[in-house]
């Protein structure tokens, strides 16, 4: 049953999840590789810090799964690759899914698969591809009892934002989150809103489906911790952060700081103490 895998993904104490996304190499962007040039070392460092999950690709999942022991983080498997993140976009954009996604996830002992649902100004064809991907993978997820995480992602216009920049407009986020639920998401991985106090409305629109909040762009430590505290207070079921962890000068310390907020109810000020610890 899906519940058995979800039990491995969500912390039994808080019923929340902290997933560290380090699948960025899938997307052919040089800037995404900062902090994960040596992915093996990055994975091992994160395993020691003990987040609930690590998000990886089909080509790199073994770096986590070959580590011995039963206490390592769960694997969240990225199943789609896209070329939509650059400052200068190519003539044709795409979002493509790996073959036999759920079967491969089962072989890798993943607890969850994740797929995008893009809303990109002037690019409805990419949204269509995303929906096709979801419609294809959903029956596979049911067959293999594999939880499906859908990532609704609202982009700002590329000519305004100059590359991969999320749009925190609540009125754009809400319908895309609801569409993801209607398409069969078991977990939602959603954008942060411009006004963090609005996030309860995202939680509401998702209904019974748990919402994990994306980290967004790289930000200062204080901002990241304060925003995380506010999101958890708003009812978020957890977080999926990448650059704000892997590009930090002390990734294990930032991981522990965020875990304290997500699972222990620590304040941002209390969690900041972990950042002063020496990196492992």
C-alpha positions in Angstrom: 0.0 0.0 0.0 1.0 3.6 -0.5 0.7 4.2 3.2 3.6 1.9 3.9 5.9 4.1 1.7 4.5 7.3 3.1 5.3 6.0 6.6 9.0 6.0 5.5 8.7 9.5 4.1 6.9 11.4 6.8 8.4 11.7 10.3 6.4 9.7 12.9 6.9 12.3 15.6 5.7 15.4 13.6 3.9 13.7 10.6 6.0 16.2 8.5 8.7 15.7 5.9 12.0 17.5 5.0 13.1 16.4 1.6 16.5 17.8 0.3 16.4 18.1 -3.5 19.7 17.4 -5.2 18.4 16.4 -8.6 19.5 19.6 -10.2 22.1 18.0 -12.6 19.2 16.6 -14.6 18.4 20.0 -16.1 21.6 20.8 -18.0 22.2 24.2 -16.3 25.8 25.0 -15.1 24.6 27.2 -12.3 22.5 24.4 -10.8 25.7 22.4 -10.1 27.1 24.7 -7.4 27.5 22.7 -4.2 26.9 19.3 -5.9 29.9 19.1 -8.2 30.9 16.0 -6.2 27.4 14.5 -5.7 28.7 11.5 -3.8 30.2 13.6 -1.1 27.1 15.8 -1.0 24.8 12.8 -0.5 27.0 11.3 2.3 27.1 14.7 4.1 23.3 15.0 4.0 22.8 11.4 5.1 24.8 12.2 8.2 22.6 15.2 8.9 19.5 12.8 8.6 16.8 14.6 6.6 13.7 12.5 6.0 14.3 12.2 2.3 16.8 13.0 -0.5 15.5 13.7 -4.0 17.7 12.3 -6.8 17.5 11.2 -10.4 17.5 7.8 -12.0 21.2 8.1 -12.8 22.3 9.1 -9.3 19.9 7.4 -6.9 22.4 4.6 -6.3 24.6 7.1 -4.5 22.1 7.1 -1.7 20.8 3.5 -1.9 24.1 1.8 -1.9 24.9 3.3 1.5 24.5 0.5 4.1 22.2 0.7 7.1 18.5 1.1 7.6 18.4 4.7 9.0 19.4 6.6 5.9 16.9 9.0 4.3 14.2 7.8 2.0 14.6 8.2 -1.8 12.4 10.5 -3.7 12.9 9.8 -7.4 12.7 12.6 -10.0 11.0 11.2 -13.1 11.0 14.1 -15.6 13.6 16.2 -17.3 13.0 19.6 -18.8 14.9 22.5 -20.5 12.9 25.4 -19.1 15.3 26.9 -16.5 17.8 28.9 -18.4 18.2 32.7 -18.7 18.2 32.2 -22.5 15.5 29.7 -23.4 16.0 27.4 -26.5 13.6 27.6 -29.5 11.6 24.6 -28.3 10.9 23.7 -24.7 10.1 20.3 -23.4 9.3 18.2 -20.3 10.0 14.5 -20.8 9.5 11.5 -18.5 11.8 8.6 -18.0 10.6 5.2 -19.2 8.7 2.8 -16.9 9.1 5.4 -14.1 7.4 3.5 -11.3 9.0 0.2 -12.2 12.4 1.9 -12.0 11.3 3.5 -8.7 10.4 0.1 -7.2 13.7 -1.4 -8.3 15.5 1.5 -6.6 13.4 1.2 -3.4 12.1 4.7 -3.7 9.3 5.9 -1.4 7.9 8.4 -3.8 8.1 9.7 -7.4 8.0 13.4 -8.3 6.9 15.0 -11.5 6.5 18.7 -12.6 3.4 20.6 -13.5 4.7 23.8 -15.2 2.8 27.1 -15.8 5.1 29.1 -18.0 3.9 32.3 -19.7 3.5 31.8 -23.4 4.3 28.1 -23.3 1.0 26.1 -23.0 2.7 23.2 -24.9 4.9 22.6 -22.0 2.0 22.5 -19.6 0.3 20.0 -22.0 3.4 17.8 -21.9 3.4 17.9 -18.1 -0.2 16.9 -18.0 0.5 14.0 -20.4 3.3 12.9 -18.1 1.1 12.9 -15.1 -1.8 11.1 -16.8 0.8 8.5 -17.9 2.4 8.0 -14.5 -0.7 8.0 -12.3 -2.0 4.6 -13.3 1.6 3.2 -12.8 1.6 4.7 -9.4 -1.7 3.0 -8.5 -0.4 -0.3 -9.9 2.8 -0.3 -7.9 1.4 1.5 -4.8 3.9 4.3 -5.3 3.0 7.8 -3.9 2.9 10.5 -6.5 4.3 13.9 -5.7 3.3 16.6 -8.2 5.2 19.9 -8.3 3.0 22.8 -9.5 5.5 25.4 -10.6 4.4 29.0 -11.7 7.1 30.8 -13.6 7.6 34.5 -14.0 8.0 35.7 -17.7 11.5 35.0 -18.8 12.1 38.4 -20.2 11.3 39.9 -16.8 12.9 37.5 -14.5 15.9 36.6 -16.6 15.8 32.8 -16.0 14.3 30.4 -13.6 12.3 32.5 -11.2 9.1 31.4 -9.5 6.0 33.6 -9.4 4.7 33.8 -5.8 1.3 35.2 -6.9 -1.3 33.4 -4.8 -4.0 33.7 -7.5 -1.7 31.8 -9.9 -0.6 29.2 -7.4 -4.0 28.2 -6.1 -5.5 26.9 -9.4 -2.4 25.0 -10.3 -2.2 23.4 -6.9 -5.8 22.4 -7.2 -5.2 21.0 -10.7 -2.4 18.9 -9.3 -4.8 17.5 -6.7 -7.4 16.8 -9.3 -4.9 14.9 -11.4 -4.2 12.6 -8.6 -1.4 13.9 -6.5 -0.7 12.1 -3.2 1.7 14.9 -2.2 1.9 18.4 -3.4 5.3 20.2 -3.7 4.3 23.9 -4.2 5.8 27.3 -4.6 6.1 29.7 -1.6 3.7 32.6 -1.8 5.0 36.2 -1.9 3.1 36.8 1.4 3.9 33.8 3.7 0.7 34.5 5.7 -1.3 33.6 2.7 0.0 30.0 2.7 -3.0 28.7 4.7 -5.0 29.2 1.5 -2.7 26.9 -0.4 -3.1 24.3 2.3 -6.9 24.7 2.1 -7.1 24.4 -1.7 -5.1 21.2 -1.5 -7.7 19.7 0.9 -6.6 16.3 2.3 -3.4 16.2 0.3 -0.2 17.2 2.3 1.6 20.2 0.9 5.4 20.5 1.0 6.8 23.9 0.3 9.6 24.5 -2.3 12.6 26.5 -1.1 12.6 28.9 -4.0 15.7 30.9 -4.9 18.8 31.2 -2.7 18.2 33.5 0.3 19.9 34.7 3.4 19.9 32.3 6.4 17.7 34.4 8.5 15.1 34.7 5.8 15.1 31.0 5.1 14.7 30.1 8.7 12.0 32.7 9.4 10.1 31.8 6.3 10.2 28.1 7.2 9.0 28.7 10.7 6.0 30.8 9.3 5.2 28.1 6.7 5.0 25.3 9.3 2.8 27.5 11.5 0.6 28.0 8.5 0.0 24.3 8.2 2.6 23.1 5.7 3.3 19.4 5.9 7.0 20.0 5.4 9.5 21.4 2.9 11.5 20.5 -0.1 14.7 22.6 -0.2 17.6 22.4 -2.5 19.9 25.4 -3.2 19.3 26.9 0.3 20.8 23.7 1.7 23.4 22.4 -0.8 24.8 25.8 -1.6 25.1 26.7 2.0 28.6 27.0 3.5 27.5 24.4 6.1 24.9 22.1 4.5 24.7 19.7 7.4 24.2 22.6 9.9 21.4 24.1 7.7 19.8 20.7 7.4 19.7 20.3 11.2 18.4 23.8 11.7 15.5 23.2 9.3 14.8 19.8 10.9 14.5 21.5 14.2 11.8 23.8 12.8 10.0 21.2 10.8 9.9 18.4 13.5 10.6 20.0 16.8 8.7 23.3 16.5 11.9 25.3 17.0 11.8 29.0 16.3 14.1 30.5 13.6 16.2 32.0 16.3 16.6 28.6 18.1 17.3 26.8 14.9 20.1 29.3 13.9 22.3 27.8 16.6 22.8 24.7 14.4 24.5 26.9 11.8 27.3 27.7 14.2 28.2 24.0 14.5 31.4 22.9 12.6 30.6 21.1 9.3 31.1 17.4 9.4 
